[in-house]
Amino acid sequence: MNLMVILGPTATGKTAVATRVAVRLGGEILSGDSRQIYCGMDIGTGKDLNEYVVDGEKVPYHLIDIAPAGFKYNLYMYQRDFNIAYRDIMSRGKLPVLCGGTGLYIEAVLGGYQLLEVPQNPELRERLECKSREELERILLSYKDYKPHNVTDFCNTRRAIRAIEIADYYANNDIKGIDVPEIDPLIFGIDISRELRRERITARLKARLDEGMVDEIRGLIDSGVDPDDLVYYGLEYKYVTKYVIGELNFDEMQRLLEISIHQFAKRQMTWFRGMERRGYNIEWIDGTLQLEERVNQVIEIFLKKNMKTFGG
């Protein structure tokens, strides 16, 4: 075992478990969240950086705040940056702990996806811009080697065009994958009931709005970040941006956002269950247990399954 993974849908308390496990086992956190990448997007992405201080000890973390807001970070960049951070952690004899809820990112590194940095194709984009989303979906699915790893390939025109661009590049180039480390993971999932998850999502959304999420997003726009780029990130950044620019009133924003987060959490669980069907063993931990009990369960299973001693 050379990587611990702690995954689960939003609002299950993954970070609190991961940081405490890292402290006790001499580990460092690798974020598995596609939006915590961005600087200045703190409240909306739930970075909860206060969780990275446990009993006065700072827990080292990686892949958080590594790109400016408005940047189009992608899966290739994540895998590249993960590999760099992972090798660095291992070289220092520490335990890498991957924590997050972005199933595509997590599975990409566990499965050693062979990804390339695909350049933009202006001519192809120009030909596709006038087509409907349904037409773009048909074009994308026409590439025989295309595998829809991510349902967001079809969620809007910009993403569909980019997905076609990538599929076209792979179809027309002699590609060679990047060097990826061999991962032998021990995977934990934090599980709570659908009803409790919904309660936590509702309470957390209210708390984030009270903490100043609207002001955070207004500040990003005032600093020069294009509202369309924030909408591209989805969830909080999509709906709060629409409120800030006057496309939704506050009640509409809160209602639509809450529905969207519930749907997102459901999709996350669908992805993780799919991982199990694809051969990944996930040790599920009861998310209703007291925090210390959850941490102890993770460590107990880790010690039983892995006799190698890490530094720290």
C-alpha positions in Angstrom: 0.0 0.0 0.0 1.5 3.3 -1.1 -1.5 5.6 -1.0 -4.4 6.1 1.4 -7.6 7.5 -0.1 -10.4 9.1 1.8 -13.4 9.8 -0.4 -17.1 10.5 -0.2 -19.8 12.9 -1.3 -20.0 16.5 -0.2 -20.8 17.3 3.5 -19.6 13.9 4.9 -16.6 15.3 6.9 -13.8 13.7 4.8 -11.3 16.5 5.5 -11.6 16.2 9.3 -10.9 12.5 9.2 -8.0 12.8 6.7 -6.1 15.5 8.5 -6.3 13.6 11.8 -5.2 10.4 10.2 -2.3 12.2 8.6 -1.2 13.6 11.9 -1.2 10.2 13.6 0.5 8.4 10.7 2.9 11.0 9.6 1.1 11.8 6.4 0.4 14.7 4.0 -2.8 15.5 2.3 -3.3 15.5 -1.5 -6.5 17.2 -2.4 -8.9 15.3 -4.7 -11.2 18.2 -5.3 -11.4 19.8 -8.8 -12.2 23.3 -7.5 -10.0 23.7 -4.4 -7.3 24.1 -7.0 -8.2 27.8 -7.4 -6.9 30.7 -5.3 -9.5 32.9 -3.8 -12.3 30.4 -4.2 -12.4 29.4 -0.5 -15.9 29.5 0.9 -17.6 28.2 -2.1 -15.3 25.2 -2.5 -15.3 24.4 1.2 -11.5 24.4 1.6 -12.0 24.5 5.4 -8.3 25.3 5.8 -8.8 25.5 9.6 -9.1 21.7 9.4 -5.5 21.5 8.5 -4.4 22.5 12.0 -4.9 19.5 14.4 -4.0 20.0 18.1 -1.8 23.0 17.1 0.1 21.0 14.4 -0.1 22.1 10.8 -0.9 19.3 8.4 0.9 19.7 5.1 -1.3 19.8 2.0 -0.9 19.8 -1.7 -3.0 20.7 -4.8 -4.9 23.5 -3.1 -4.5 27.1 -4.3 -2.3 26.3 -7.2 -4.1 28.1 -10.0 -5.8 31.5 -10.3 -9.5 31.8 -10.3 -10.8 32.0 -13.9 -8.1 29.5 -15.2 -9.3 26.4 -17.0 -7.5 23.7 -15.0 -8.1 20.2 -16.4 -7.6 16.5 -15.7 -4.3 16.2 -17.5 -2.9 19.1 -15.3 -4.3 17.4 -12.2 -2.6 14.1 -13.0 0.7 15.8 -13.8 0.6 17.9 -10.6 -0.6 14.9 -8.5 2.3 12.8 -9.7 4.9 15.5 -8.8 3.4 16.0 -5.3 3.0 12.2 -4.7 6.6 11.4 -5.6 7.8 14.3 -3.4 5.8 13.0 -0.4 7.0 9.4 -1.0 10.7 10.6 -1.3 10.5 12.0 2.2 9.1 8.8 3.7 5.7 10.2 4.4 2.2 8.7 3.8 0.3 10.3 1.0 -3.4 10.7 1.9 -5.6 11.6 -1.1 -8.8 13.2 0.2 -11.7 14.5 -1.9 -14.9 14.0 -3.7 -14.1 14.5 -7.4 -14.4 10.9 -8.6 -12.9 11.5 -12.0 -9.7 13.0 -10.6 -9.4 10.3 -8.0 -10.0 7.4 -10.4 -7.6 9.0 -13.0 -4.6 8.7 -10.6 -5.7 5.4 -9.2 -6.1 3.9 -12.6 -3.0 5.5 -14.1 -4.9 7.2 -16.9 -2.5 7.9 -19.8 -3.4 11.6 -20.5 -1.9 14.2 -22.8 -1.9 18.0 -22.8 -4.2 18.6 -25.8 -3.8 22.0 -27.5 -6.7 24.1 -28.7 -7.8 23.6 -32.3 -9.3 27.0 -33.4 -10.5 25.7 -36.8 -12.3 22.8 -35.2 -13.9 25.1 -32.6 -15.1 27.5 -35.3 -16.8 24.6 -37.1 -18.5 23.4 -33.9 -19.7 26.7 -32.4 -22.9 26.9 -34.5 -24.0 23.4 -33.5 -26.6 22.5 -30.9 -25.6 20.6 -27.7 -27.4 17.5 -29.1 -25.4 17.7 -32.3 -22.2 18.1 -30.3 -23.1 15.0 -28.2 -23.6 12.9 -31.4 -20.3 14.1 -32.8 -18.5 13.3 -29.6 -20.0 9.8 -29.3 -19.0 9.1 -32.9 -15.3 8.9 -32.0 -14.9 5.2 -31.6 -12.2 5.4 -28.8 -14.1 8.1 -26.8 -15.1 7.0 -23.4 -17.4 9.4 -21.4 -15.4 9.4 -18.2 -17.3 12.4 -17.0 -21.0 13.3 -17.4 -20.0 17.0 -17.5 -18.7 16.4 -21.1 -22.3 17.0 -22.1 -23.4 19.6 -19.6 -22.9 22.7 -21.8 -21.7 23.7 -25.2 -18.2 24.8 -24.1 -17.4 21.6 -22.3 -18.8 19.5 -25.2 -16.6 21.3 -27.7 -13.5 20.8 -25.6 -14.3 17.1 -25.2 -14.6 16.8 -29.0 -11.3 18.7 -29.4 -9.6 16.2 -27.1 -11.2 13.2 -28.8 -10.2 14.5 -32.2 -6.6 15.0 -31.1 -6.4 11.5 -29.7 -7.9 10.1 -32.9 -5.5 11.9 -35.3 -2.2 11.8 -33.4 0.3 9.1 -32.5 0.1 9.5 -28.8 2.5 8.5 -26.0 1.3 8.7 -22.4 3.0 10.3 -19.5 5.0 8.4 -16.9 2.7 7.6 -14.0 3.6 5.9 -10.7 2.2 2.5 -9.8 -0.4 3.1 -7.2 -1.4 0.5 -4.6 -4.2 2.2 -2.7 -6.1 1.6 0.5 -9.4 3.3 -0.1 -11.8 4.5 2.6 -15.3 6.0 2.0 -17.2 8.2 4.4 -20.9 7.2 4.2 -24.0 8.8 5.7 -27.6 8.3 4.9 -29.3 10.3 2.1 -31.5 12.0 4.6 -28.6 13.1 6.8 -26.6 14.2 3.8 -29.4 16.4 2.7 -29.7 17.9 6.1 -26.0 18.7 6.2 -25.9 20.1 2.8 -28.8 22.5 3.6 -27.2 23.6 6.9 -23.8 24.0 5.2 -25.1 26.1 2.4 -26.8 28.4 4.9 -23.6 28.7 6.8 -21.5 29.5 3.7 -23.9 32.2 2.7 -23.7 33.6 6.2 -19.9 33.4 6.1 -19.8 35.7 3.1 -19.9 33.5 0.0 -21.7 36.1 -2.0 -19.1 38.7 -1.1 -16.3 36.3 -2.0 -17.7 35.8 -5.5 -18.5 39.5 -5.9 -14.9 40.2 -5.0 -13.6 37.7 -7.7 -15.7 39.5 -10.3 -14.6 42.9 -9.1 -11.0 41.7 -9.4 -11.4 41.0 -13.1 -12.5 37.3 -13.2 -15.1 36.9 -16.0 -18.5 35.9 -14.7 -18.7 33.3 -17.4 -15.6 31.7 -16.1 -17.1 31.4 -12.6 -20.4 30.0 -14.0 -18.2 27.4 -15.8 -17.1 26.0 -12.4 -20.7 25.1 -11.5 -22.6 24.8 -8.2 -22.0 27.7 -5.9 -20.0 29.7 -8.4 -22.7 29.2 -11.1 -25.7 30.2 -9.1 -24.2 32.9 -6.8 -22.6 34.5 -9.9 -26.0 34.6 -11.6 -27.4 36.3 -8.5 -24.5 38.8 -8.3 -25.0 39.8 -12.0 -28.7 40.1 -11.6 -29.9 37.0 -13.4 -31.5 35.5 -10.3 -32.9 36.9 -7.1 -31.6 35.7 -3.7 -34.3 33.2 -3.0 -34.1 31.7 -6.5 -30.4 31.4 -6.2 -30.5 29.7 -2.9 -33.3 27.3 -3.9 -31.7 26.3 -7.2 -28.2 26.0 -5.7 -29.5 23.7 -2.9 -31.2 21.4 -5.5 -28.0 21.4 -7.6 -25.8 20.4 -4.6 -28.2 17.6 -3.6 -28.1 16.3 -7.2 -24.3 16.6 -7.3 -23.9 14.6 -4.1 -26.1 11.9 -5.5 -23.9 11.8 -8.7 -20.8 11.5 -6.5 -22.1 8.4 -4.7 -23.1 7.0 -8.1 -19.5 7.4 -9.2 -18.1 5.8 -6.1 -20.4 2.8 -6.4 -19.3 2.6 -10.0 -15.7 2.5 -8.8 -16.6 -0.6 -6.7 -18.1 -2.2 -9.8 -14.9 -1.4 -11.7 -12.9 -3.4 -9.2 -11.9 -0.8 -6.5 -12.4 -2.0 -2.9 -13.7 0.8 -0.7 -13.8 0.4 3.1 -16.9 2.3 4.1 -16.8 4.1 7.4 -20.0 5.2 9.2 -20.0 9.0 9.0 -22.4 9.3 11.9 -19.8 8.0 14.4 -17.9 10.5 16.5 -14.9 11.9 14.7 -12.4 10.1 16.9 -14.1 6.8 16.3 -14.0 7.3 12.5 -10.3 8.2 12.7 -9.6 5.1 14.9 -11.4 2.8 12.5 -9.4 4.1 9.5 -6.1 3.7 11.4 -7.0 0.2 12.7 -7.8 -1.0 9.2 -4.6 0.6 7.8 -2.4 -1.1 10.4 -4.0 -4.5 9.8 -3.5 -4.2 6.0 -0.2 -2.5 5.9 2.8 -3.4 7.9 5.2 -0.9 6.3 6.2 1.9 8.7 6.1 5.5 7.3 8.1 8.3 8.7 6.6 10.9 11.1 
